[in-house]
């Protein structure tokens, strides 16, 4: 891939993750300050609705990308997202905020096209490193986003965050316009890729591997997302260091651990080893966080961050091993549907768990979910899937 193009695409991912992460740890505080709503069920319902909207919208953008170049499509969608972010800032009532913010999510979902677009331009030998890089960007973006969000909540009116989010959307739009203008690479056309016959594609997807992987992803994302909606409230309850900025940084500790993991595992190429052990390590990390002791919670965040990076990179790499470049966007949209469904169920379930059992219960339920994830993966992938390049070598 052209290094300059890759740099700008990775920069777009960074900007989008930062802008979208600013409110994630602080939705309970935001709704309390902006609309005087403190019910955990309402927070869970809103996060579930957000996940549901993105889950439905992204496959539509993936289908649209078959008829329009990705970068050109993103110019329009990110402009719309930026305008709607400004309208979220100006929303005067709760129903109006729900409508405008969920419509904003529809257009924001389009930036997910960057991921399969980058992978389609990258050689398969570099997929592991690229997936690891993008995973770290997601985690580090969460650090920056949570820090900015905490800072904004401490010093300014909560709605201001939506203006900051609009800046990120407009920046992405300008980067896309810049890349199309330079036209250093053939961004308008699909990258060159090996041609596969229907029989070869069918061989790779024998046993519905993409859908089996989707089931594993659903359970995995349900387990890890259970702790997100109310982690800031939990930390404030167990720690004396509970200002907005500190809470945001503690929330984003896995990002720092992911950077360390990328440095150690920068040549990761195999997806078949380590998923079960990573899921079980994540279980221990969640149980430590449920301890209620400040130091042990921090240790649990570190273990959880390491496990989360190892598992997500290997699961994503597994997807691109069983797919083809021409199908990356379509298959990624299927997997993302399962990921979002897991996050959606987790967001709603978290509110109910907290209301019924307290702030520690999402950690315990998430740990159980990761044990089940390890068992399901072992059951469905007893034999490693045969990657497309191996199929080509034997055909």
C-alpha positions in Angstrom: 0.0 0.0 0.0 1.1 3.5 -0.7 2.6 4.7 2.7 1.1 8.2 2.4 -2.4 6.8 1.7 -2.0 4.4 4.7 -0.9 7.2 7.0 -3.9 9.3 6.1 -6.3 6.4 6.4 -4.9 5.5 9.8 -5.1 9.2 10.8 -8.8 9.1 9.9 -9.4 6.1 12.1 -7.6 7.8 14.9 -9.7 11.0 14.7 -13.0 9.0 14.4 -12.1 6.9 17.5 -11.2 9.9 19.6 -14.3 11.8 18.7 -16.6 8.8 19.2 -15.0 7.9 22.6 -15.4 11.1 24.4 -18.8 10.3 25.9 -18.6 6.5 26.2 -17.4 6.5 29.8 -19.6 9.4 30.8 -23.1 8.8 29.5 -24.5 8.5 33.0 -23.0 11.8 34.0 -24.1 13.4 30.7 -27.7 12.4 31.0 -27.8 13.5 34.6 -26.4 16.9 33.8 -28.2 17.5 30.5 -31.6 16.0 31.2 -31.6 15.2 35.0 -31.9 11.4 34.2 -30.1 9.0 36.4 -32.0 5.7 35.9 -29.5 3.0 34.8 -32.1 1.4 32.6 -32.4 4.6 30.5 -28.6 4.7 30.0 -28.6 1.1 29.0 -31.5 1.6 26.6 -29.9 4.5 24.9 -26.6 2.7 24.4 -28.5 -0.3 23.1 -30.3 1.8 20.6 -27.1 3.4 19.5 -25.5 0.0 18.9 -28.7 -1.2 17.1 -28.6 1.8 14.7 -25.0 1.3 13.8 -25.5 -2.4 13.5 -28.2 -1.9 10.9 -26.6 1.1 9.1 -23.1 -0.3 8.5 -24.2 -3.2 6.1 -26.1 -0.5 4.1 -23.0 1.6 3.7 -21.0 -1.6 2.8 -23.5 -2.2 0.0 -23.3 1.4 -1.1 -19.5 1.2 -1.3 -20.0 -1.4 -4.1 -21.4 1.4 -6.3 -19.4 4.4 -5.0 -15.7 4.8 -4.1 -15.2 4.6 -0.3 -13.5 7.9 0.1 -16.1 9.8 -1.9 -18.9 8.2 0.0 -17.2 9.2 3.3 -17.1 12.8 2.3 -20.9 13.0 2.2 -21.6 10.8 5.2 -19.1 12.5 7.5 -20.4 15.9 6.5 -23.9 14.8 7.5 -22.6 13.4 10.8 -20.9 16.7 11.6 -24.0 18.7 11.0 -26.1 16.3 13.1 -23.5 16.6 15.9 -24.1 20.3 16.0 -27.8 19.7 16.1 -27.3 17.4 19.1 -25.6 20.3 20.9 -28.7 22.4 20.2 -31.3 19.8 21.1 -33.6 21.2 23.7 -35.6 18.1 24.7 -34.9 14.5 25.4 -37.0 13.1 22.5 -35.3 15.5 20.1 -31.9 14.5 21.4 -32.7 10.8 20.9 -33.8 11.3 17.3 -31.0 13.6 16.2 -28.2 11.6 18.0 -29.4 8.2 16.6 -29.6 9.7 13.1 -26.1 11.0 13.6 -25.0 7.4 14.4 -26.4 6.2 11.1 -23.9 8.4 9.2 -21.1 7.9 11.7 -21.3 4.1 11.0 -19.9 4.7 7.5 -16.4 5.4 8.8 -16.2 1.7 9.6 -15.6 1.2 5.9 -12.1 2.4 6.4 -11.1 -0.8 8.2 -11.9 -3.3 5.3 -10.7 -0.7 2.8 -7.2 -0.6 4.5 -7.1 -4.4 4.7 -8.0 -4.7 1.0 -5.0 -2.6 0.1 -2.6 -4.4 2.4 -0.8 -7.6 1.5 -1.9 -10.7 3.5 1.5 -11.1 5.1 1.1 -7.7 6.7 -2.5 -8.2 7.9 -1.5 -9.2 11.5 0.6 -6.1 12.0 -2.0 -3.8 10.4 -4.8 -5.3 12.5 -2.6 -4.9 15.6 -1.9 -1.2 14.7 -5.6 -0.5 14.2 -6.5 -2.2 17.4 -3.9 -0.1 19.3 -5.3 3.1 17.7 -8.8 2.1 18.9 -7.4 1.7 22.4 -5.2 4.8 22.4 -8.1 6.8 20.8 -10.2 5.7 23.8 -7.5 7.1 26.1 -7.5 10.5 24.3 -11.2 10.5 23.9 -11.9 9.7 27.5 -9.4 12.3 28.6 -10.9 15.0 26.5 -14.4 13.9 27.5 -13.5 14.0 31.2 -11.8 17.4 30.8 -14.9 18.8 29.0 -17.3 17.5 31.6 -15.2 19.0 34.4 -14.9 22.4 32.9 -17.7 22.9 30.4 -21.3 22.2 29.7 -21.7 18.5 28.7 -23.3 19.3 25.4 -20.1 21.0 24.2 -18.7 17.5 23.6 -20.9 17.2 20.5 -19.3 20.3 19.0 -15.9 18.6 19.5 -17.3 15.5 17.9 -18.4 17.5 14.9 -14.8 18.8 14.4 -13.7 15.2 14.1 -16.3 14.5 11.5 -15.3 17.5 9.4 -11.6 16.6 9.7 -12.4 13.2 8.3 -14.3 14.7 5.4 -11.4 17.0 4.6 -8.9 14.2 4.6 -11.1 12.2 2.2 -11.3 15.2 -0.1 -7.5 15.7 0.1 -6.8 12.1 -0.8 -9.2 12.1 -3.7 -7.7 15.4 -4.9 -4.1 14.1 -4.8 -5.1 10.9 -6.6 -1.7 9.4 -5.9 -3.2 5.9 -5.9 -6.3 4.6 -7.7 -8.6 5.3 -4.8 -11.5 5.2 -7.2 -11.0 1.6 -8.1 -10.8 -1.6 -6.1 -7.1 -2.7 -5.5 -5.7 -5.5 -7.5 -6.5 -8.8 -5.9 -6.3 -12.4 -7.0 -9.4 -13.7 -8.7 -11.2 -16.6 -7.1 -13.7 -19.0 -8.6 -17.0 -19.7 -6.9 -15.8 -23.2 -6.0 -12.7 -21.8 -4.3 -14.7 -19.2 -2.3 -17.1 -22.0 -1.3 -14.3 -24.1 -0.1 -13.0 -21.4 2.1 -16.4 -20.7 3.6 -17.3 -24.4 4.1 -19.2 -24.8 7.3 -20.2 -21.2 7.4 -17.0 -20.1 9.0 -17.9 -16.4 8.9 -21.1 -17.1 10.8 -19.4 -19.4 13.3 -16.9 -16.6 13.9 -19.8 -14.2 14.2 -21.3 -16.3 17.1 -18.0 -16.2 18.9 -17.7 -12.5 18.4 -21.2 -11.9 19.6 -20.5 -13.7 23.0 -17.0 -12.1 23.3 -18.2 -8.5 22.7 -21.2 -9.1 25.0 -18.8 -10.1 27.7 -16.3 -7.2 27.4 -18.9 -4.5 26.8 -20.9 -5.4 29.9 -18.5 -3.3 32.1 -18.3 -0.2 29.9 -21.5 1.7 30.6 -21.1 2.0 34.4 -17.3 1.6 34.8 -17.0 5.4 35.6 -19.6 5.1 38.3 -18.0 2.0 39.7 -14.6 3.7 39.9 -16.0 6.7 41.6 -17.5 4.4 44.2 -14.3 2.5 45.0 -11.6 5.2 44.6 -10.9 8.5 46.1 -9.3 9.5 42.8 -12.6 10.0 41.0 -12.3 13.3 39.0 -13.5 13.2 35.4 -10.0 13.2 33.9 -8.6 10.5 36.3 -11.7 8.3 35.7 -11.4 8.7 32.0 -7.7 7.6 32.1 -8.4 4.6 34.3 -11.2 3.6 31.9 -8.7 3.7 29.1 -5.8 1.8 30.8 -6.3 -1.1 28.3 -5.1 1.3 25.6 -1.7 1.7 27.1 -1.5 -2.0 27.6 -2.5 -2.6 24.0 0.5 -0.3 22.9 2.8 -2.5 24.9 1.3 -5.6 23.5 1.7 -4.3 19.9 5.4 -3.6 20.5 5.9 -7.2 21.9 3.7 -8.9 19.3 4.4 -6.6 16.3 4.9 -9.6 14.0 1.7 -11.4 15.0 0.7 -13.6 12.0 -1.3 -16.5 13.4 -4.9 -16.3 14.6 -5.4 -19.9 15.7 -3.3 -19.8 18.8 -4.0 -17.8 21.9 -7.7 -17.0 21.7 -8.8 -19.4 24.4 -6.0 -18.4 26.8 -6.7 -14.7 26.1 -10.4 -15.1 26.9 -9.5 -16.9 30.2 -7.0 -14.2 31.1 -9.6 -11.6 30.4 -11.9 -13.5 32.8 -9.3 -13.1 35.6 -8.9 -9.5 34.8 -12.7 -8.9 35.1 -12.9 -10.8 38.4 -10.0 -8.7 39.8 -11.9 -5.5 38.8 -14.9 -6.8 40.7 -12.9 -6.8 44.0 -13.8 -3.2 44.9 -10.2 -2.6 46.0 -8.6 0.3 44.1 -5.1 -1.3 43.6 -6.6 -4.6 42.6 -9.0 -2.9 40.2 -6.0 -1.2 38.5 -4.2 -4.6 38.2 -7.4 -6.1 36.7 -7.6 -3.3 34.1 -4.0 -4.1 33.1 -4.7 -7.9 32.7 -8.0 -7.2 31.0 -6.3 -4.8 28.5 -3.6 -7.4 27.6 -6.2 -10.1 27.1 -8.5 -7.8 25.2 -5.8 -6.9 22.7 -4.6 -10.5 22.2 -8.2 -11.8 21.6 -9.5 -9.0 19.4 -6.5 -9.0 17.1 -6.6 -12.8 16.6 -10.3 -12.9 16.1 -10.1 -10.1 13.4 -7.1 -11.8 11.8 -9.2 -15.0 11.6 -11.8 -13.2 9.6 -9.4 -12.0 7.0 -7.9 -15.4 6.7 -11.3 -17.0 5.8 -12.4 -14.1 3.5 -11.2 -12.7 0.2 -10.2 -9.1 -0.6 -13.2 -8.7 -2.8 -15.5 -9.8 0.1 -13.7 -8.0 2.9 -16.3 -5.2 3.3 -19.3 -7.6 3.0 -17.8 -10.1 5.4 -16.6 -7.5 7.8 -20.2 -6.0 7.9 -21.5 -9.4 8.8 -19.0 -9.8 11.6 -19.7 -6.3 12.7 -23.4 -7.1 12.9 -22.6 -9.8 15.4 -20.2 -7.6 17.3 -22.7 -4.8 17.6 -25.5 -7.3 18.6 -23.3 -8.4 21.4 -22.6 -4.8 22.5 -26.3 -4.0 22.2 -27.4 -6.8 24.4 -24.6 -5.9 26.8 -25.6 -2.3 27.0 -29.1 -3.1 27.9 -28.2 -6.0 30.2 -25.7 -3.8 32.1 -28.4 -1.3 33.1 -30.6 -4.1 34.4 -27.8 -5.9 36.2 -26.7 -2.6 38.0 -30.3 -1.8 38.9 -30.9 -5.2 40.4 -27.5 -6.4 41.7 -25.2 -3.4 42.0 -22.1 -2.0 40.1 -20.0 -5.2 40.6 -22.3 -7.6 38.8 -21.4 -6.6 35.2 -17.8 -7.7 36.0 -18.9 -11.1 37.3 -21.3 -11.7 34.4 -18.6 -10.6 31.9 -16.1 -13.0 33.4 -18.6 -15.9 33.0 -19.2 -14.8 29.4 -15.5 -15.0 28.6 -15.4 -18.5 29.9 -18.3 -19.4 27.6 -16.5 -17.6 24.8 -13.4 -19.8 25.2 -15.6 -22.9 25.3 -17.6 -21.9 22.2 -14.5 -21.1 20.2 -12.9 -24.4 21.1 -16.1 -26.2 20.1 -16.6 -24.4 16.7 -12.9 -24.2 15.6 -11.5 -27.5 16.6 -9.5 -27.4 13.4 -8.0 -24.1 12.1 -9.8 -22.7 9.1 -8.0 -23.0 5.8 -7.0 -19.5 4.6 -7.6 -18.3 1.1 -3.9 -18.2 0.1 -3.6 -21.8 1.2 -6.5 -22.7 -1.0 -4.9 -21.0 -4.0 -1.6 -22.9 -3.4 -3.3 -26.2 -3.5 -5.8 -25.5 -6.3 
